[in-house]
Amino acid sequence: MIEYILANMWQVWAVIAVICLILELSSGDFFIICFSIGAVFAIIGAIVGLNVYWQIFIFAVFSLLSVLFVRPVALRWLHKNDPNRASNADALIGRTGKVTEAISVGGNGYVQIDGDMWKAVSATDIPVGTTVRVIGRESTIVTVETL
């Protein structure tokens, strides 16, 4: 079994690369993807026929280089270093969505925004299917108005 794994290390590195990409999707801080980049270079080393120690060395070096050089460029390019950039639920303000459960004055309903359901309140009655805009947020409850 060990001989098979050592003979097909490119598959192990490919699994590591895919797992790192999946983990990056949950974090979004461009750190874990650097290990995925290192694993891709280790795949190249495995295909060329380098032994496991060289593959691990290549993985470590290219992961470190990615953290030092690729991550800052990706953060700068994708986030534009905007210090006032809204994140998480604050990014909902100004977005539009559809009412999926009627919203009544003094009560609440639900609004679908980008596929996510949010509890919503409004100053007016809003029927199902109406397009609304988010104008505020209190915890996980959004305040909406009709367009």
Contacts in CASP RR format, 6 or more apart in sequence:
PFRMAT RR
TARGET T0000
AUTHOR 0000-0000-0000
METHOD contacts of the structure
MODEL  1
MIEYILANMWQVWAVIAVICLILELSSGDFFIICFSIGAVFAIIGAIVGL
NVYWQIFIFAVFSLLSVLFVRPVALRWLHKNDPNRASNADALIGRTGKVT
EAISVGGNGYVQIDGDMWKAVSATDIPVGTTVRVIGRESTIVTVETL
5 12 0 8 1.000
6 52 0 8 1.000
9 42 0 8 1.000
9 46 0 8 1.000
9 52 0 8 1.000
9 55 0 8 1.000
10 43 0 8 1.000
10 46 0 8 1.000
10 47 0 8 1.000
13 39 0 8 1.000
13 40 0 8 1.000
13 42 0 8 1.000
13 43 0 8 1.000
13 46 0 8 1.000
13 55 0 8 1.000
13 59 0 8 1.000
14 39 0 8 1.000
14 43 0 8 1.000
16 35 0 8 1.000
16 36 0 8 1.000
16 39 0 8 1.000
16 42 0 8 1.000
17 36 0 8 1.000
17 38 0 8 1.000
17 39 0 8 1.000
17 40 0 8 1.000
17 43 0 8 1.000
18 36 0 8 1.000
20 32 0 8 1.000
20 33 0 8 1.000
20 35 0 8 1.000
20 36 0 8 1.000
20 39 0 8 1.000
21 33 0 8 1.000
21 36 0 8 1.000
23 32 0 8 1.000
24 30 0 8 1.000
24 31 0 8 1.000
24 32 0 8 1.000
24 33 0 8 1.000
24 36 0 8 1.000
30 70 0 8 1.000
30 71 0 8 1.000
30 74 0 8 1.000
30 75 0 8 1.000
30 78 0 8 1.000
31 67 0 8 1.000
31 71 0 8 1.000
33 66 0 8 1.000
33 71 0 8 1.000
33 74 0 8 1.000
34 63 0 8 1.000
34 66 0 8 1.000
34 67 0 8 1.000
34 70 0 8 1.000
34 71 0 8 1.000
35 59 0 8 1.000
35 63 0 8 1.000
35 66 0 8 1.000
37 62 0 8 1.000
37 63 0 8 1.000
37 66 0 8 1.000
37 70 0 8 1.000
38 58 0 8 1.000
38 59 0 8 1.000
38 62 0 8 1.000
38 63 0 8 1.000
38 66 0 8 1.000
39 59 0 8 1.000
39 63 0 8 1.000
40 62 0 8 1.000
41 58 0 8 1.000
41 59 0 8 1.000
41 62 0 8 1.000
42 55 0 8 1.000
42 56 0 8 1.000
42 58 0 8 1.000
42 59 0 8 1.000
42 62 0 8 1.000
44 58 0 8 1.000
45 54 0 8 1.000
45 55 0 8 1.000
45 58 0 8 1.000
46 55 0 8 1.000
50 58 0 8 1.000
75 81 0 8 1.000
79 85 0 8 1.000
86 93 0 8 1.000
89 137 0 8 1.000
89 140 0 8 1.000
90 137 0 8 1.000
92 113 0 8 1.000
92 118 0 8 1.000
92 134 0 8 1.000
92 137 0 8 1.000
92 142 0 8 1.000
93 134 0 8 1.000
93 135 0 8 1.000
93 136 0 8 1.000
93 137 0 8 1.000
94 133 0 8 1.000
94 134 0 8 1.000
94 135 0 8 1.000
95 113 0 8 1.000
95 114 0 8 1.000
95 133 0 8 1.000
95 134 0 8 1.000
96 113 0 8 1.000
96 131 0 8 1.000
96 132 0 8 1.000
96 133 0 8 1.000
96 134 0 8 1.000
96 147 0 8 1.000
97 111 0 8 1.000
97 112 0 8 1.000
97 113 0 8 1.000
97 131 0 8 1.000
97 132 0 8 1.000
97 133 0 8 1.000
97 134 0 8 1.000
98 111 0 8 1.000
98 112 0 8 1.000
98 129 0 8 1.000
98 130 0 8 1.000
98 131 0 8 1.000
98 132 0 8 1.000
99 109 0 8 1.000
99 110 0 8 1.000
99 111 0 8 1.000
99 120 0 8 1.000
99 126 0 8 1.000
99 127 0 8 1.000
99 128 0 8 1.000
99 129 0 8 1.000
99 130 0 8 1.000
99 132 0 8 1.000
99 144 0 8 1.000
100 110 0 8 1.000
100 111 0 8 1.000
100 112 0 8 1.000
100 117 0 8 1.000
100 128 0 8 1.000
100 129 0 8 1.000
101 109 0 8 1.000
101 110 0 8 1.000
101 128 0 8 1.000
102 109 0 8 1.000
102 125 0 8 1.000
102 126 0 8 1.000
102 127 0 8 1.000
102 128 0 8 1.000
103 109 0 8 1.000
103 111 0 8 1.000
103 120 0 8 1.000
103 121 0 8 1.000
103 122 0 8 1.000
103 125 0 8 1.000
103 126 0 8 1.000
103 144 0 8 1.000
104 125 0 8 1.000
105 122 0 8 1.000
105 123 0 8 1.000
105 124 0 8 1.000
105 125 0 8 1.000
106 121 0 8 1.000
107 121 0 8 1.000
108 119 0 8 1.000
108 120 0 8 1.000
108 121 0 8 1.000
108 141 0 8 1.000
109 119 0 8 1.000
109 120 0 8 1.000
109 121 0 8 1.000
110 117 0 8 1.000
110 118 0 8 1.000
110 119 0 8 1.000
110 120 0 8 1.000
111 117 0 8 1.000
111 118 0 8 1.000
111 120 0 8 1.000
111 132 0 8 1.000
111 134 0 8 1.000
111 142 0 8 1.000
111 144 0 8 1.000
112 118 0 8 1.000
113 134 0 8 1.000
113 142 0 8 1.000
118 140 0 8 1.000
118 141 0 8 1.000
118 142 0 8 1.000
119 140 0 8 1.000
119 141 0 8 1.000
119 142 0 8 1.000
120 132 0 8 1.000
120 141 0 8 1.000
120 142 0 8 1.000
120 143 0 8 1.000
120 144 0 8 1.000
121 141 0 8 1.000
121 142 0 8 1.000
121 143 0 8 1.000
121 144 0 8 1.000
122 132 0 8 1.000
122 143 0 8 1.000
122 144 0 8 1.000
122 145 0 8 1.000
122 146 0 8 1.000
123 145 0 8 1.000
124 145 0 8 1.000
124 146 0 8 1.000
126 132 0 8 1.000
126 144 0 8 1.000
126 146 0 8 1.000
130 146 0 8 1.000
131 146 0 8 1.000
131 147 0 8 1.000
132 144 0 8 1.000
132 145 0 8 1.000
132 146 0 8 1.000
132 147 0 8 1.000
133 144 0 8 1.000
133 145 0 8 1.000
133 146 0 8 1.000
133 147 0 8 1.000
134 142 0 8 1.000
134 143 0 8 1.000
134 144 0 8 1.000
135 143 0 8 1.000
135 144 0 8 1.000
135 145 0 8 1.000
136 142 0 8 1.000
136 143 0 8 1.000
137 143 0 8 1.000
END
